[in-house]
Amino acid sequence: MFRLSIIFLFTFLYAITPKEYQQKLGVGVDVNWVLFKKIKNEFKLSDIDAFKKRGFDSVRIRFDNNVDLKLLDKIIKRCNQVHLIPVLAYSGKNFRLHPNRESEKKALNIWTKIAKRYKNYKNTLSYDLLIEPNKAIKKHNDLLNDFYKKCVKRIRKIDKDKIIFLSPNHISNPYYLNKLYLPKNRKNIMIQWHFYAAGPKNALNEKIKNDIVKKIAYAKKWCEKHKLFSWVGAWMPGNYNHGNTVGIKDQIKFSRFLSCELRKNNIPYAVNAGAKFYDYKTHTWIEKYKNVVDTFLNPNCKG
């Protein structure tokens, strides 16, 4: 019995390296199961099973200061049961809109609470410190970096093994990586950067292709220089929040090109966002976007 307990504990708390974690993340999706009231009210734990069955490997779970921790407990437990990797991504809306010491303190406090609560959970659970530095925080890079520095220090006092993601300023723009704080001890530190989080404004063209290729190359080169591994935490196939004027065929072309370029560079990604493709009222996948989802899950890059 003692030997079995030791084996179980080792398996439960097994430390995952950033390189291993990068490979495990696969294709993910951003979800608002504990953030948006409407989705939270309609959401069922069985929806987690549906995302796994559809082919997703990970979920980027957005949360904020007022998160329902009991619900989050249930979600993480279910994710572990169905082998869907949970990444906790802090929305930090107040901190992003009003970057000051008071909002920073609240952000640090919620991360302290999260770290204490989940320190003994499987290390497939990870922490994405800020979903994206946008709004007012874009003009306060020093405050953003100070927050990262303090937050990493606090979490590491509690949990030395969970993967922690840091994101560059200006909406996680890879070109701002050179302004990002990096701790001296970078063990289990990863980079979350993204582009086209609100989708392309137009159909795929050479300008968009060049932009995608250049940003991926820049991020990869920077990460290699600093011996770090990265993940694209959000991109959207269409401009769903801004008129939804990009047609399905063009969404498929965009999804295939972007997915394949990331895969060529061994960079996993999460698509924004679950509610665009899944109906929480009926708990079914939206038929209109079936081929789009099929494409970013399995882009057939050799075809």
Contacts in CASP RR format, 6 or more apart in sequence:
PFRMAT RR
TARGET T0000
AUTHOR 0000-0000-0000
METHOD contacts of the structure
MODEL  1
MFRLSIIFLFTFLYAITPKEYQQKLGVGVDVNWVLFKKIKNEFKLSDIDA
FKKRGFDSVRIRFDNNVDLKLLDKIIKRCNQVHLIPVLAYSGKNFRLHPN
RESEKKALNIWTKIAKRYKNYKNTLSYDLLIEPNKAIKKHNDLLNDFYKK
CVKRIRKIDKDKIIFLSPNHISNPYYLNKLYLPKNRKNIMIQWHFYAAGP
KNALNEKIKNDIVKKIAYAKKWCEKHKLFSWVGAWMPGNYNHGNTVGIKD
QIKFSRFLSCELRKNNIPYAVNAGAKFYDYKTHTWIEKYKNVVDTFLNPN
CKG
12 120 0 8 1.000
12 122 0 8 1.000
13 120 0 8 1.000
13 122 0 8 1.000
13 123 0 8 1.000
13 161 0 8 1.000
14 122 0 8 1.000
14 123 0 8 1.000
15 123 0 8 1.000
15 161 0 8 1.000
15 188 0 8 1.000
16 24 0 8 1.000
16 123 0 8 1.000
16 124 0 8 1.000
16 161 0 8 1.000
16 163 0 8 1.000
17 188 0 8 1.000
18 163 0 8 1.000
18 188 0 8 1.000
18 189 0 8 1.000
18 190 0 8 1.000
18 228 0 8 1.000
18 229 0 8 1.000
19 229 0 8 1.000
21 124 0 8 1.000
21 126 0 8 1.000
21 163 0 8 1.000
21 190 0 8 1.000
21 229 0 8 1.000
22 190 0 8 1.000
22 229 0 8 1.000
22 230 0 8 1.000
22 231 0 8 1.000
22 266 0 8 1.000
22 267 0 8 1.000
22 268 0 8 1.000
23 266 0 8 1.000
23 268 0 8 1.000
24 57 0 8 1.000
24 58 0 8 1.000
24 85 0 8 1.000
24 124 0 8 1.000
25 57 0 8 1.000
25 58 0 8 1.000
25 85 0 8 1.000
25 87 0 8 1.000
25 231 0 8 1.000
25 268 0 8 1.000
25 270 0 8 1.000
26 57 0 8 1.000
26 58 0 8 1.000
26 268 0 8 1.000
26 269 0 8 1.000
27 55 0 8 1.000
27 56 0 8 1.000
27 57 0 8 1.000
27 58 0 8 1.000
27 268 0 8 1.000
27 269 0 8 1.000
27 270 0 8 1.000
27 271 0 8 1.000
27 296 0 8 1.000
27 297 0 8 1.000
28 56 0 8 1.000
28 57 0 8 1.000
28 58 0 8 1.000
28 59 0 8 1.000
28 60 0 8 1.000
28 268 0 8 1.000
28 269 0 8 1.000
28 270 0 8 1.000
28 271 0 8 1.000
29 51 0 8 1.000
29 56 0 8 1.000
29 58 0 8 1.000
29 59 0 8 1.000
29 60 0 8 1.000
29 270 0 8 1.000
29 271 0 8 1.000
29 272 0 8 1.000
29 273 0 8 1.000
29 274 0 8 1.000
29 277 0 8 1.000
30 59 0 8 1.000
30 60 0 8 1.000
30 62 0 8 1.000
30 89 0 8 1.000
30 233 0 8 1.000
30 234 0 8 1.000
30 270 0 8 1.000
30 271 0 8 1.000
30 272 0 8 1.000
30 273 0 8 1.000
30 274 0 8 1.000
31 39 0 8 1.000
31 51 0 8 1.000
31 59 0 8 1.000
31 60 0 8 1.000
31 61 0 8 1.000
31 62 0 8 1.000
31 273 0 8 1.000
31 274 0 8 1.000
31 275 0 8 1.000
32 39 0 8 1.000
32 40 0 8 1.000
32 62 0 8 1.000
32 273 0 8 1.000
32 274 0 8 1.000
32 275 0 8 1.000
33 39 0 8 1.000
33 40 0 8 1.000
33 43 0 8 1.000
33 47 0 8 1.000
33 61 0 8 1.000
33 71 0 8 1.000
33 75 0 8 1.000
34 40 0 8 1.000
34 61 0 8 1.000
34 62 0 8 1.000
34 63 0 8 1.000
34 67 0 8 1.000
34 68 0 8 1.000
34 71 0 8 1.000
34 72 0 8 1.000
34 75 0 8 1.000
35 62 0 8 1.000
35 63 0 8 1.000
35 64 0 8 1.000
35 67 0 8 1.000
35 91 0 8 1.000
36 275 0 8 1.000
39 275 0 8 1.000
39 280 0 8 1.000
40 68 0 8 1.000
40 71 0 8 1.000
42 280 0 8 1.000
42 281 0 8 1.000
43 280 0 8 1.000
44 283 0 8 1.000
45 74 0 8 1.000
45 75 0 8 1.000
45 78 0 8 1.000
46 283 0 8 1.000
47 278 0 8 1.000
47 280 0 8 1.000
47 283 0 8 1.000
48 59 0 8 1.000
48 75 0 8 1.000
48 78 0 8 1.000
48 79 0 8 1.000
48 82 0 8 1.000
48 84 0 8 1.000
49 78 0 8 1.000
49 82 0 8 1.000
50 278 0 8 1.000
50 283 0 8 1.000
50 285 0 8 1.000
51 59 0 8 1.000
51 84 0 8 1.000
51 274 0 8 1.000
51 278 0 8 1.000
52 82 0 8 1.000
52 83 0 8 1.000
52 84 0 8 1.000
54 285 0 8 1.000
54 293 0 8 1.000
54 297 0 8 1.000
55 297 0 8 1.000
56 84 0 8 1.000
56 297 0 8 1.000
57 84 0 8 1.000
57 85 0 8 1.000
57 268 0 8 1.000
58 84 0 8 1.000
58 85 0 8 1.000
58 86 0 8 1.000
58 87 0 8 1.000
58 268 0 8 1.000
58 270 0 8 1.000
59 79 0 8 1.000
59 84 0 8 1.000
59 85 0 8 1.000
59 86 0 8 1.000
59 87 0 8 1.000
59 270 0 8 1.000
60 87 0 8 1.000
60 89 0 8 1.000
60 128 0 8 1.000
60 233 0 8 1.000
60 234 0 8 1.000
60 270 0 8 1.000
61 72 0 8 1.000
61 75 0 8 1.000
61 86 0 8 1.000
61 87 0 8 1.000
61 88 0 8 1.000
61 89 0 8 1.000
62 89 0 8 1.000
62 90 0 8 1.000
62 91 0 8 1.000
62 131 0 8 1.000
63 72 0 8 1.000
63 88 0 8 1.000
63 89 0 8 1.000
63 90 0 8 1.000
63 91 0 8 1.000
64 90 0 8 1.000
64 91 0 8 1.000
64 92 0 8 1.000
64 93 0 8 1.000
64 110 0 8 1.000
65 92 0 8 1.000
65 94 0 8 1.000
65 106 0 8 1.000
65 107 0 8 1.000
65 110 0 8 1.000
67 110 0 8 1.000
69 113 0 8 1.000
69 117 0 8 1.000
72 88 0 8 1.000
73 117 0 8 1.000
75 86 0 8 1.000
76 86 0 8 1.000
76 118 0 8 1.000
76 121 0 8 1.000
76 125 0 8 1.000
79 85 0 8 1.000
79 86 0 8 1.000
80 86 0 8 1.000
80 121 0 8 1.000
80 122 0 8 1.000
80 124 0 8 1.000
85 124 0 8 1.000
85 125 0 8 1.000
85 126 0 8 1.000
86 124 0 8 1.000
86 125 0 8 1.000
86 126 0 8 1.000
87 125 0 8 1.000
87 126 0 8 1.000
87 127 0 8 1.000
87 128 0 8 1.000
87 165 0 8 1.000
87 270 0 8 1.000
88 114 0 8 1.000
88 118 0 8 1.000
88 125 0 8 1.000
88 126 0 8 1.000
88 127 0 8 1.000
88 128 0 8 1.000
89 128 0 8 1.000
89 131 0 8 1.000
89 165 0 8 1.000
89 233 0 8 1.000
90 107 0 8 1.000
90 110 0 8 1.000
90 111 0 8 1.000
90 127 0 8 1.000
90 128 0 8 1.000
90 129 0 8 1.000
90 130 0 8 1.000
90 131 0 8 1.000
91 131 0 8 1.000
92 107 0 8 1.000
92 130 0 8 1.000
92 131 0 8 1.000
94 103 0 8 1.000
94 106 0 8 1.000
94 107 0 8 1.000
95 103 0 8 1.000
95 104 0 8 1.000
95 106 0 8 1.000
95 107 0 8 1.000
95 130 0 8 1.000
95 137 0 8 1.000
95 147 0 8 1.000
96 130 0 8 1.000
96 132 0 8 1.000
96 133 0 8 1.000
96 134 0 8 1.000
96 135 0 8 1.000
96 136 0 8 1.000
96 137 0 8 1.000
97 135 0 8 1.000
97 136 0 8 1.000
98 136 0 8 1.000
99 136 0 8 1.000
99 137 0 8 1.000
99 140 0 8 1.000
99 143 0 8 1.000
99 144 0 8 1.000
100 143 0 8 1.000
104 143 0 8 1.000
104 146 0 8 1.000
104 147 0 8 1.000
104 150 0 8 1.000
107 130 0 8 1.000
107 147 0 8 1.000
107 151 0 8 1.000
108 147 0 8 1.000
108 150 0 8 1.000
108 151 0 8 1.000
108 154 0 8 1.000
111 127 0 8 1.000
111 129 0 8 1.000
111 151 0 8 1.000
111 154 0 8 1.000
111 155 0 8 1.000
112 154 0 8 1.000
112 155 0 8 1.000
112 158 0 8 1.000
114 127 0 8 1.000
115 127 0 8 1.000
115 154 0 8 1.000
115 155 0 8 1.000
115 158 0 8 1.000
115 159 0 8 1.000
115 162 0 8 1.000
116 158 0 8 1.000
118 125 0 8 1.000
118 159 0 8 1.000
118 162 0 8 1.000
119 158 0 8 1.000
119 159 0 8 1.000
119 162 0 8 1.000
123 161 0 8 1.000
123 162 0 8 1.000
123 163 0 8 1.000
125 162 0 8 1.000
126 162 0 8 1.000
126 163 0 8 1.000
126 164 0 8 1.000
126 165 0 8 1.000
126 190 0 8 1.000
127 155 0 8 1.000
127 162 0 8 1.000
127 163 0 8 1.000
127 164 0 8 1.000
127 165 0 8 1.000
128 165 0 8 1.000
128 167 0 8 1.000
128 192 0 8 1.000
128 233 0 8 1.000
129 147 0 8 1.000
129 148 0 8 1.000
129 151 0 8 1.000
129 152 0 8 1.000
129 164 0 8 1.000
129 165 0 8 1.000
129 166 0 8 1.000
129 167 0 8 1.000
130 144 0 8 1.000
130 147 0 8 1.000
130 148 0 8 1.000
130 167 0 8 1.000
131 167 0 8 1.000
131 234 0 8 1.000
132 167 0 8 1.000
132 171 0 8 1.000
132 172 0 8 1.000
132 194 0 8 1.000
132 197 0 8 1.000
132 234 0 8 1.000
133 144 0 8 1.000
133 167 0 8 1.000
133 168 0 8 1.000
133 169 0 8 1.000
133 170 0 8 1.000
133 171 0 8 1.000
133 172 0 8 1.000
134 170 0 8 1.000
134 171 0 8 1.000
137 143 0 8 1.000
137 144 0 8 1.000
137 169 0 8 1.000
138 169 0 8 1.000
138 170 0 8 1.000
138 171 0 8 1.000
141 169 0 8 1.000
141 176 0 8 1.000
141 179 0 8 1.000
144 169 0 8 1.000
144 181 0 8 1.000
145 179 0 8 1.000
145 180 0 8 1.000
145 181 0 8 1.000
146 181 0 8 1.000
148 166 0 8 1.000
148 180 0 8 1.000
148 181 0 8 1.000
149 181 0 8 1.000
149 183 0 8 1.000
152 164 0 8 1.000
152 166 0 8 1.000
152 183 0 8 1.000
152 189 0 8 1.000
153 183 0 8 1.000
155 162 0 8 1.000
155 164 0 8 1.000
156 185 0 8 1.000
160 187 0 8 1.000
160 188 0 8 1.000
161 188 0 8 1.000
162 188 0 8 1.000
163 188 0 8 1.000
163 189 0 8 1.000
163 190 0 8 1.000
164 188 0 8 1.000
164 189 0 8 1.000
164 190 0 8 1.000
165 190 0 8 1.000
165 191 0 8 1.000
165 192 0 8 1.000
165 231 0 8 1.000
166 180 0 8 1.000
166 181 0 8 1.000
166 182 0 8 1.000
166 189 0 8 1.000
166 190 0 8 1.000
166 191 0 8 1.000
166 192 0 8 1.000
167 180 0 8 1.000
167 191 0 8 1.000
167 192 0 8 1.000
167 193 0 8 1.000
168 174 0 8 1.000
168 175 0 8 1.000
168 176 0 8 1.000
168 177 0 8 1.000
168 179 0 8 1.000
168 180 0 8 1.000
168 191 0 8 1.000
168 193 0 8 1.000
169 176 0 8 1.000
169 179 0 8 1.000
169 180 0 8 1.000
170 176 0 8 1.000
171 194 0 8 1.000
171 197 0 8 1.000
172 192 0 8 1.000
172 193 0 8 1.000
172 194 0 8 1.000
172 195 0 8 1.000
172 197 0 8 1.000
172 233 0 8 1.000
172 234 0 8 1.000
173 193 0 8 1.000
173 195 0 8 1.000
174 193 0 8 1.000
174 195 0 8 1.000
174 215 0 8 1.000
174 216 0 8 1.000
174 218 0 8 1.000
174 219 0 8 1.000
174 222 0 8 1.000
175 215 0 8 1.000
175 218 0 8 1.000
177 191 0 8 1.000
177 193 0 8 1.000
177 218 0 8 1.000
177 219 0 8 1.000
177 222 0 8 1.000
177 223 0 8 1.000
178 222 0 8 1.000
180 191 0 8 1.000
182 189 0 8 1.000
182 226 0 8 1.000
182 228 0 8 1.000
183 189 0 8 1.000
186 226 0 8 1.000
186 227 0 8 1.000
186 228 0 8 1.000
189 228 0 8 1.000
190 228 0 8 1.000
190 229 0 8 1.000
190 230 0 8 1.000
190 231 0 8 1.000
191 219 0 8 1.000
191 223 0 8 1.000
191 228 0 8 1.000
191 229 0 8 1.000
191 230 0 8 1.000
191 231 0 8 1.000
192 230 0 8 1.000
192 231 0 8 1.000
192 232 0 8 1.000
192 233 0 8 1.000
193 219 0 8 1.000
193 230 0 8 1.000
193 232 0 8 1.000
193 233 0 8 1.000
194 232 0 8 1.000
194 233 0 8 1.000
194 234 0 8 1.000
194 235 0 8 1.000
195 211 0 8 1.000
195 212 0 8 1.000
195 215 0 8 1.000
195 232 0 8 1.000
195 235 0 8 1.000
196 212 0 8 1.000
196 235 0 8 1.000
196 236 0 8 1.000
196 258 0 8 1.000
197 234 0 8 1.000
197 235 0 8 1.000
197 236 0 8 1.000
197 272 0 8 1.000
198 236 0 8 1.000
198 239 0 8 1.000
198 240 0 8 1.000
198 241 0 8 1.000
198 242 0 8 1.000
198 272 0 8 1.000
199 235 0 8 1.000
199 236 0 8 1.000
199 237 0 8 1.000
199 238 0 8 1.000
199 239 0 8 1.000
199 240 0 8 1.000
199 246 0 8 1.000
199 254 0 8 1.000
199 272 0 8 1.000
200 208 0 8 1.000
200 238 0 8 1.000
200 239 0 8 1.000
200 246 0 8 1.000
200 254 0 8 1.000
201 239 0 8 1.000
201 242 0 8 1.000
201 246 0 8 1.000
202 208 0 8 1.000
202 246 0 8 1.000
203 246 0 8 1.000
203 247 0 8 1.000
203 250 0 8 1.000
203 253 0 8 1.000
203 254 0 8 1.000
204 250 0 8 1.000
204 253 0 8 1.000
204 254 0 8 1.000
204 257 0 8 1.000
208 254 0 8 1.000
209 257 0 8 1.000
212 257 0 8 1.000
212 258 0 8 1.000
212 261 0 8 1.000
213 261 0 8 1.000
216 261 0 8 1.000
216 262 0 8 1.000
216 265 0 8 1.000
216 267 0 8 1.000
217 265 0 8 1.000
219 230 0 8 1.000
219 267 0 8 1.000
220 230 0 8 1.000
220 265 0 8 1.000
220 267 0 8 1.000
223 229 0 8 1.000
223 230 0 8 1.000
230 267 0 8 1.000
231 267 0 8 1.000
231 268 0 8 1.000
231 269 0 8 1.000
231 270 0 8 1.000
232 262 0 8 1.000
232 267 0 8 1.000
232 268 0 8 1.000
232 269 0 8 1.000
232 270 0 8 1.000
233 269 0 8 1.000
233 270 0 8 1.000
233 272 0 8 1.000
234 270 0 8 1.000
234 271 0 8 1.000
234 272 0 8 1.000
234 273 0 8 1.000
235 258 0 8 1.000
235 269 0 8 1.000
235 270 0 8 1.000
235 271 0 8 1.000
235 272 0 8 1.000
236 271 0 8 1.000
236 272 0 8 1.000
236 273 0 8 1.000
236 276 0 8 1.000
237 246 0 8 1.000
237 251 0 8 1.000
237 252 0 8 1.000
237 254 0 8 1.000
237 255 0 8 1.000
237 271 0 8 1.000
237 289 0 8 1.000
237 292 0 8 1.000
237 295 0 8 1.000
237 296 0 8 1.000
238 244 0 8 1.000
238 246 0 8 1.000
238 247 0 8 1.000
238 251 0 8 1.000
238 254 0 8 1.000
239 245 0 8 1.000
239 246 0 8 1.000
240 276 0 8 1.000
246 254 0 8 1.000
248 288 0 8 1.000
248 289 0 8 1.000
248 291 0 8 1.000
248 292 0 8 1.000
251 289 0 8 1.000
251 292 0 8 1.000
252 291 0 8 1.000
252 292 0 8 1.000
252 295 0 8 1.000
255 292 0 8 1.000
255 295 0 8 1.000
255 296 0 8 1.000
255 299 0 8 1.000
256 295 0 8 1.000
256 296 0 8 1.000
256 299 0 8 1.000
256 300 0 8 1.000
256 301 0 8 1.000
258 296 0 8 1.000
259 269 0 8 1.000
259 295 0 8 1.000
259 296 0 8 1.000
259 299 0 8 1.000
259 301 0 8 1.000
260 299 0 8 1.000
260 301 0 8 1.000
262 268 0 8 1.000
262 269 0 8 1.000
263 299 0 8 1.000
263 301 0 8 1.000
264 301 0 8 1.000
271 296 0 8 1.000
276 286 0 8 1.000
276 289 0 8 1.000
277 285 0 8 1.000
277 286 0 8 1.000
277 289 0 8 1.000
277 292 0 8 1.000
277 293 0 8 1.000
278 284 0 8 1.000
278 285 0 8 1.000
278 286 0 8 1.000
279 285 0 8 1.000
279 286 0 8 1.000
285 293 0 8 1.000
END
